Amino acid sequence: MRGLPAPMFRFTIRDVLWLMVAVGLCVGWFSESRAWERQRDVLLKRSDDLDEIQKMLGGDKALKDFVDSARSSNAKPPRPSSTIVPIKPKPTDRLKRTPQIRPQNEV
């Protein structure tokens, strides 16, 4: 078998594992970049929609007037209808011990 040439591609398991790591990183990076592009497109669409709504409402002046009126009204946020009070354990609860089960003596 001396006359046969040595195999051109000879890989070890370590080489294959490094290849898998490199391919995994590339695939992860690509899928993440596509997700960021989709998210950017959604945000740009929402921004365009908000610009249209702002134009329909009267532009920047109407928004500024609304914010100024909200700030000048000194309105406090509404109080909750019911107040939640934390329950504190009684000091005697710590003194109570659970009954201990004693093993019965074998006959």
N, C-alpha and C positions, 0 to 999 in steps of 0.2 A: 504494500500500500504506500510505498514511498513515492511512487510516481504521481499520486493524486495531489492536487493542490489543497492547501489548508482552507477550511471554510472561511468565506469572506466575512460573514456576519456571525460573530460569536458573542453572545450576551450572557451575563450572569444574572442571577435573581436580583441582585442589588441594582444593576442597570435597569432592569424592568421596573423595579419599585420607584426609582428616581424618575423614570419616564412617566409612570402613573401619577406621581406627585406633580410633575410639571404640567401634564395634561389637565389634572384636576384643578390646579390653580388657574390655568387659562380658561377653562370652562366656567369656573366660578366668577372670574373677573368679567367674562363676556356676559353672563346672565345678569350679574349685578349692574353692569353698565346699561343693559337693555331695560332693567327695572327703573333705573334712574331716569332714562329717557322717557319712559312711559309716565313716570310721576311728573316730570317737567312739563310734558304735554298737557297733562290734566290741570296742573297749576296755571299754565298759560291760558288755557281755555277758561278757567274760573276767573282769571284776571281780566280777560276780555269781557266776560259776562258782567263782572262788577263795574267795569268802565262803562258799559252800555246802561246799566241801571243808574249809575251816578249821573250820566248825561240826561237820562229821562227825569231824574229828580231835580235837576237844575244845576248840576255841576258842583264845583268845590264850595261855592258859597252856601248852598243849602246844607251840605254836610258840616261845614264849619259852624253855621248857625245852630244846628242840632246839637253839636258837641258843646258849644258855649252855653246853650240853654240848659243842658244837662248838668254842666259844672256850676252854673250860677244858682240853680234851684236848691242847692244844699240838701238834696234829698238823701236820706239815709236808707241803707238797704233794709228791706222788710225783716222784721224779727220772726223767728220761727214760732209757729203756733203752740208748740209744746217743747218744753225744755227737757233734755235728757240729763238725768242726774246719775252719775256713776254709783254703783252699789258698793259700799265698803263692807268688808267682812267684819263680823262681830269679833271682839277680842276673845270671847269664850269659844269660838269655833276652832281656834288653834289649840285649845287645851283638850278638846275631845279627841279621844284616840279610837281608832277602829279596833274592834275586838280581835284578839289574836287567836288563831286556831292552833290548838296544841295537838300533836300527834298522839293517838291512843297507844297505850302500851300493848304490845303483842302478847298473847297468852302462850 
